[in-house]
């Protein structure tokens, strides 16, 4: 019998993107928690640089077809899925031609951040939560990895808070060394407000820098994890000052590494 129903909202996962600390952890954590008796669903964006044929992605027709309105424009939500056979886990992909067809992740060939990363982030968060509703699956832990997943906690507490699927959920945010240099588009606050989010702390993201985004999102977290030894120092300091339950960084080589995560989820519940 499963201990928890855990939704992982990830920015990147290997083998679909190159290996780094975050992509490796998201892949390993999904498997480890499932092996410990938890029920797991894992999501990531279907960036255009992911080879669908090699990774055997296929569209889930029954979950696709919804349109999400971002800044008064309709964007089709496409859901794809692939399996990692060695881990016996499935990965769900949020896709859309407007936001994810480009052959890159967050930056263009010159290393410049995409101007619509704010919209892409909002679409991803909405897409994940709408898809979970269609699955008729109710998580009790939602664990967000990477700044691109950062709007999901806001929606959970301000838009989907009365939805029976998410009513009793506990939210975990992991911090990494994934700071972006230039602020996101200043219209981010207006976009989030148009989604039905109305609270005084929105003024934090009038200037949507990495630091302000993470400060804003951590207000909605029930627990915070330091996912990287070199996680952004300012974000880590804010987390420690918040007084929220924290799981400090530990090496994945430690014998108790995954048990620590499992115990942290239990304590939050």
C-alpha positions as CSV (number, residue, x, y, z in Angstrom):
1,X,0.0,0.0,0.0
2,X,1.4,3.4,-1.0
3,X,2.5,5.7,1.8
4,X,2.1,9.0,-0.2
5,X,0.9,10.1,-3.6
6,X,3.7,12.3,-4.9
7,X,3.5,14.7,-7.8
8,X,6.9,15.8,-9.1
9,X,6.9,19.0,-11.2
10,X,10.4,19.1,-12.7
11,X,12.3,21.5,-14.9
12,X,14.5,18.8,-16.4
13,X,15.0,15.1,-16.2
14,X,17.7,12.8,-17.6
15,X,17.8,10.9,-20.0
16,X,15.7,13.4,-21.9
17,X,18.1,16.3,-21.1
18,X,21.8,16.2,-20.4
19,X,22.9,15.0,-17.0
20,X,23.3,17.6,-14.2
21,X,22.6,17.5,-10.5
22,X,18.9,18.5,-10.9
23,X,18.1,16.3,-13.9
24,X,19.7,13.3,-12.2
25,X,18.0,13.9,-8.9
26,X,14.5,14.2,-10.5
27,X,15.1,10.9,-12.3
28,X,16.4,9.0,-9.3
29,X,14.0,10.5,-6.8
30,X,10.9,9.4,-8.8
31,X,12.2,5.8,-8.9
32,X,13.4,5.7,-5.3
33,X,10.1,7.0,-3.9
34,X,8.1,4.5,-6.0
35,X,10.3,1.7,-4.8
36,X,9.5,2.8,-1.2
37,X,5.8,2.2,-1.7
38,X,4.8,5.7,-2.8
39,X,2.5,6.4,-5.8
40,X,4.4,8.7,-8.1
41,X,3.5,10.9,-11.1
42,X,6.4,12.9,-12.7
43,X,6.1,15.8,-15.2
44,X,8.5,17.9,-17.3
45,X,8.2,20.2,-20.3
46,X,8.6,18.6,-23.8
47,X,11.3,20.9,-25.0
48,X,11.9,20.9,-28.7
49,X,15.4,19.5,-28.3
50,X,14.1,16.2,-26.9
51,X,14.2,13.5,-29.6
52,X,10.7,12.0,-29.5
53,X,11.5,8.9,-31.6
54,X,14.7,8.0,-29.7
55,X,12.9,8.4,-26.4
56,X,9.7,6.9,-27.6
57,X,7.4,9.7,-26.6
58,X,3.8,9.3,-27.7
59,X,0.7,11.5,-27.3
60,X,-2.0,10.7,-24.8
61,X,-5.0,11.6,-26.8
62,X,-7.5,11.3,-23.9
63,X,-5.5,13.9,-21.9
64,X,-4.7,16.3,-24.8
65,X,-6.9,18.8,-26.6
66,X,-7.6,21.4,-23.9
67,X,-6.8,25.0,-24.6
68,X,-5.2,27.2,-21.9
69,X,-5.6,30.9,-22.2
70,X,-2.4,32.8,-21.4
71,X,-2.5,36.6,-21.7
72,X,-5.8,36.4,-23.7
73,X,-4.3,33.9,-26.2
74,X,-5.4,30.3,-26.6
75,X,-2.7,27.7,-26.5
76,X,-3.3,24.0,-27.1
77,X,-2.3,21.7,-24.3
78,X,-0.7,18.5,-25.6
79,X,0.3,15.6,-23.2
80,X,2.9,13.0,-24.1
81,X,4.3,10.2,-22.1
82,X,7.4,8.0,-22.2
83,X,8.8,5.2,-20.0
84,X,12.2,4.7,-18.4
85,X,12.2,0.9,-18.6
86,X,15.2,0.5,-16.2
87,X,13.3,2.5,-13.6
88,X,9.8,1.3,-14.4
89,X,8.5,4.8,-14.2
90,X,6.6,7.0,-16.6
91,X,7.3,10.6,-17.4
92,X,4.5,12.9,-18.5
93,X,5.4,15.8,-20.9
94,X,3.6,19.1,-21.2
95,X,3.8,20.2,-24.9
96,X,2.6,23.1,-27.0
97,X,3.8,24.2,-30.4
98,X,3.9,27.9,-29.5
99,X,6.1,27.4,-26.4
100,X,8.0,24.2,-26.8
101,X,8.6,23.5,-30.5
102,X,11.9,25.5,-30.5
103,X,15.0,23.3,-30.4
104,X,16.2,24.6,-27.1
105,X,15.4,24.7,-23.4
106,X,15.5,28.2,-21.9
107,X,17.9,30.2,-24.1
108,X,18.5,30.6,-27.8
109,X,21.7,29.7,-29.7
110,X,23.4,32.9,-28.5
111,X,22.6,32.1,-24.8
112,X,19.9,34.8,-24.6
113,X,16.9,33.8,-22.5
114,X,13.6,33.5,-24.4
115,X,11.5,36.6,-24.0
116,X,8.4,34.5,-23.3
117,X,9.9,32.3,-20.6
118,X,7.3,33.8,-18.2
119,X,4.4,32.6,-20.3
120,X,6.1,29.2,-20.9
121,X,6.4,28.8,-17.1
122,X,2.8,29.7,-16.5
123,X,1.6,27.4,-19.2
124,X,3.7,24.6,-17.8
125,X,2.3,25.0,-14.3
126,X,-1.3,25.2,-15.5
127,X,-0.8,22.3,-17.9
128,X,0.5,20.0,-15.1
129,X,-2.3,20.7,-12.7
130,X,-5.1,20.5,-15.3
131,X,-3.6,17.1,-16.5
132,X,-3.5,15.8,-12.9
133,X,-7.2,16.7,-12.6
134,X,-7.9,14.8,-15.8
135,X,-6.1,11.8,-14.4
136,X,-8.5,11.8,-11.5
137,X,-5.5,11.3,-9.2
138,X,-5.1,13.2,-6.0
139,X,-1.6,13.9,-4.8
140,X,-0.9,14.6,-1.1
141,X,2.7,15.9,-1.8
142,X,3.6,18.2,-4.7
143,X,7.4,18.6,-5.1
144,X,8.6,21.3,-7.4
145,X,12.1,21.3,-8.9
146,X,13.7,24.3,-10.6
147,X,12.5,27.9,-11.1
148,X,10.5,26.9,-14.2
149,X,8.1,24.9,-11.9
150,X,7.8,27.9,-9.5
151,X,4.2,29.0,-10.4
152,X,2.7,25.6,-9.5
153,X,2.6,26.3,-5.7
154,X,0.9,29.6,-6.3
155,X,-1.8,28.1,-8.4
156,X,-2.3,25.3,-5.8
157,X,-2.8,27.7,-3.0
158,X,-4.7,30.5,-4.9
159,X,-6.5,28.9,-7.9
160,X,-7.0,25.2,-7.2
161,X,-7.3,25.5,-3.4
162,X,-11.0,24.5,-3.3
163,X,-10.5,21.7,-5.8
164,X,-11.0,18.2,-4.1
165,X,-8.0,16.9,-6.1
166,X,-5.6,19.3,-4.4
167,X,-7.4,20.2,-1.2
168,X,-5.1,18.4,1.3
169,X,-1.8,18.8,-0.6
170,X,1.5,19.7,1.0
171,X,3.9,21.7,-1.3
172,X,7.7,21.2,-1.3
173,X,10.1,23.5,-3.2
174,X,13.7,22.4,-4.0
175,X,16.4,25.1,-4.5
176,X,19.2,24.6,-7.0
177,X,22.0,26.5,-8.7
178,X,19.7,27.6,-11.6
179,X,19.7,31.4,-11.3
180,X,18.8,33.3,-14.5
181,X,20.6,36.6,-15.0
182,X,18.0,38.9,-16.6
183,X,14.5,39.4,-15.0
184,X,11.5,37.7,-16.6
185,X,9.0,39.8,-18.5
186,X,7.5,42.5,-16.2
187,X,4.0,41.4,-17.3
188,X,4.4,38.2,-15.2
189,X,2.4,39.8,-12.3
190,X,-0.5,40.7,-14.6
191,X,-0.5,37.3,-16.2
192,X,-0.8,35.6,-12.8
193,X,-3.5,38.0,-11.6
194,X,-5.5,37.2,-14.8
195,X,-5.4,33.6,-13.7
196,X,-7.4,34.5,-10.5
197,X,-4.5,35.0,-8.1
198,X,-5.1,38.0,-5.9
199,X,-2.9,38.6,-2.9
200,X,-0.8,41.4,-1.5
201,X,2.5,39.6,-2.0
202,X,2.2,39.8,-5.8
203,X,4.1,43.1,-5.6
204,X,7.3,41.1,-4.9
205,X,7.3,40.1,-8.6
206,X,6.8,43.5,-10.0
207,X,10.5,43.1,-10.7
208,X,10.6,39.3,-11.6
209,X,14.2,38.6,-10.9
210,X,15.2,35.0,-9.9
211,X,15.6,36.1,-6.2
212,X,12.1,37.8,-6.1
213,X,10.5,34.8,-7.9
214,X,11.9,32.3,-5.4
215,X,11.0,34.6,-2.5
216,X,7.5,34.8,-3.7
217,X,7.1,31.1,-4.3
218,X,8.6,30.0,-1.0
219,X,5.7,31.9,0.7
220,X,3.5,29.1,-0.7
221,X,5.7,26.2,0.3
222,X,5.0,23.9,3.2
223,X,8.6,22.7,3.1
224,X,11.9,23.6,1.4
225,X,14.7,21.3,0.2
226,X,18.3,22.4,-0.5
227,X,18.7,20.3,-3.6
228,X,22.3,21.3,-4.5
229,X,25.5,21.9,-2.6
230,X,25.9,25.2,-4.5
231,X,22.2,26.2,-4.6
232,X,21.7,30.0,-5.0
233,X,23.0,31.5,-1.8
234,X,20.3,34.3,-1.6
235,X,17.5,31.8,-2.1
236,X,18.9,29.5,0.6
237,X,19.2,32.4,3.1
238,X,15.6,33.4,2.4
239,X,14.6,29.8,3.0
240,X,16.4,29.6,6.3
241,X,14.9,32.9,7.5
242,X,11.4,31.8,6.5
243,X,11.1,29.4,9.5
244,X,9.6,26.7,7.3
245,X,10.6,23.0,7.6
246,X,13.8,22.4,5.7
247,X,15.7,19.4,4.4
248,X,19.3,20.5,4.2
249,X,21.6,19.4,1.4
250,X,23.1,15.9,1.6
251,X,25.1,13.9,-0.9
252,X,23.2,11.4,-3.0
253,X,26.0,9.0,-2.1
254,X,24.8,8.8,1.5
255,X,23.0,5.6,2.4
256,X,20.1,7.5,3.9
257,X,19.7,10.0,1.1
258,X,16.3,8.9,-0.3
259,X,15.0,7.8,3.1
260,X,15.6,11.4,4.2
261,X,13.3,12.6,1.5
262,X,10.7,10.0,2.4
263,X,10.8,11.0,6.1
264,X,10.6,14.7,5.2
265,X,7.4,14.1,3.2
266,X,5.9,12.2,6.2
267,X,6.8,14.9,8.6
268,X,5.1,17.5,6.4
269,X,1.9,15.5,6.4
